[in-house]
Amino acid sequence: VCLFACKPDGSVGKPAGVATNEKGKSSVITPKKVDRDILSPLSGLWKAEVVVNIKDLEEKENYKSIWFDLNLDQTFKFGQFEEQLHTGTYDFDPATNIIDLYFNPTGQKVANQYKIQGIGTGDGSTVIWLGNTPKNPVGMQIKMVKNID
């Protein structure tokens, strides 16, 4: 969930759960290498099917029809509807099932950390991306469905 804060000058702050460097530009992040066998169930094109626990309708629009294309080399593409908006790298901690997303360029309107529930269960085509993580404290949930060609 993205929460914005008004600054004293009337400008708007960055969304909650979104990290940038001091100048608001992206930083090249080299992810910790994770075994490809662990990443394999995560790789592929994931599309948001249902988003819950976001009360602000404007905020919820930021999550409408979003998608992530996760690669085994720990890079990704991110978009909304048919438009690719960002690329980046990601870290995944198999002990906690937390994924950290490092967007390039920064300025995305979605959170950059989720706990993924349901990895390796059933046919592997549906997982839940949860908030309530250190960098994404809002209790949101996103049902993500893998695009199987």
C-alpha positions in Angstrom: 0.0 0.0 0.0 1.3 3.4 -0.8 0.7 6.2 1.8 1.6 9.7 0.9 2.5 12.4 3.4 2.2 16.1 2.7 5.4 18.1 3.4 5.3 21.6 4.9 5.8 23.1 1.4 2.6 21.3 0.2 4.4 18.7 -1.9 3.7 15.0 -1.5 6.2 12.5 0.0 7.0 9.1 -1.3 4.7 6.1 -1.0 5.1 3.9 2.1 7.3 0.9 1.6 9.2 2.6 -1.3 13.0 3.2 -0.9 15.0 5.7 -2.8 18.4 7.2 -2.4 18.9 10.8 -1.3 18.3 12.3 -4.7 15.2 10.1 -5.4 17.1 8.2 -8.1 17.5 4.5 -8.4 20.5 2.8 -7.1 22.0 -0.3 -8.7 21.4 -3.1 -6.3 23.2 -6.4 -6.7 21.0 -9.0 -5.1 22.3 -11.8 -2.8 22.5 -14.8 -5.1 19.8 -17.4 -4.4 19.9 -20.9 -5.8 18.0 -21.1 -9.1 16.1 -24.2 -7.8 14.7 -22.0 -5.0 13.8 -19.2 -7.4 12.3 -21.5 -10.0 8.7 -21.5 -8.5 8.8 -17.7 -8.4 10.0 -17.1 -11.9 7.6 -16.1 -14.6 4.9 -13.6 -15.3 2.7 -12.9 -12.3 -0.5 -10.9 -12.6 -2.5 -9.3 -9.7 -6.0 -10.8 -9.7 -7.4 -9.6 -6.4 -6.1 -6.9 -4.0 -7.6 -6.6 -0.5 -7.1 -4.5 2.6 -6.4 -1.3 0.9 -9.1 1.1 2.0 -8.2 4.2 0.0 -9.7 3.8 -3.5 -7.0 6.0 -5.1 -4.3 3.8 -3.5 -6.1 0.7 -4.7 -5.9 2.0 -8.3 -2.1 1.7 -8.1 -2.5 -2.0 -7.8 -5.1 -2.5 -10.5 -3.9 -4.9 -13.2 -0.3 -4.8 -12.1 2.2 -7.5 -13.1 5.7 -8.7 -12.3 7.9 -10.8 -14.6 10.4 -12.4 -12.4 13.6 -13.9 -13.9 15.9 -16.6 -12.5 18.8 -14.1 -12.7 17.0 -12.0 -10.0 15.9 -9.3 -12.4 12.3 -8.3 -13.1 10.0 -6.2 -15.2 7.0 -4.4 -13.6 4.0 -2.9 -15.3 0.3 -2.0 -15.1 -2.2 -3.1 -17.8 -0.1 -3.5 -21.0 2.5 -0.9 -20.1 5.9 -1.8 -18.7 6.8 0.9 -16.1 10.0 -0.3 -14.4 12.7 -2.9 -14.4 14.8 -3.9 -11.4 16.5 -6.6 -9.3 15.1 -8.6 -6.4 16.2 -10.5 -3.4 14.4 -13.4 -2.0 14.9 -14.9 1.5 13.7 -18.5 1.4 13.7 -18.7 5.3 11.1 -15.9 5.5 9.6 -16.0 2.0 10.2 -12.3 1.8 10.9 -10.7 -1.6 12.6 -7.3 -1.8 12.1 -5.4 -5.0 14.6 -2.8 -6.2 12.8 -0.7 -8.8 14.7 1.2 -11.6 13.8 3.9 -11.9 12.3 4.5 -8.5 9.0 6.3 -8.1 6.7 3.3 -8.3 3.4 3.6 -6.6 3.4 0.1 -5.1 5.3 -1.3 -2.1 8.7 -2.9 -2.5 8.6 -5.7 -0.1 6.1 -8.6 0.4 5.9 -12.0 2.1 4.9 -14.6 -0.4 2.5 -17.3 0.8 1.8 -20.5 -1.1 5.1 -21.1 -2.9 5.4 -24.6 -4.2 1.8 -25.6 -3.2 -0.8 -27.0 -5.6 0.1 -26.5 -9.2 2.2 -23.4 -8.3 0.0 -21.0 -10.3 -1.4 -18.9 -7.5 0.4 -17.2 -4.5 -0.5 -14.5 -2.1 1.7 -11.4 -1.7 1.3 -10.1 1.8 2.1 -6.8 3.5 3.0 -6.8 7.2 6.7 -7.0 6.5 9.4 -4.7 7.9 9.3 -2.4 4.8 5.6 -2.8 4.1 3.7 -2.6 7.4 0.2 -2.3 5.9 -1.9 -5.5 6.0 -2.6 -5.7 2.3 -2.9 -8.9 0.3 -2.5 -9.5 -3.4 -3.6 -12.7 -5.1 -1.1 -13.2 -7.9 -1.7 -15.7 -10.7 1.1 -17.0 -12.8 0.6 -16.6 -16.6 1.0 -20.2 -17.9 1.4 -20.3 -21.7 
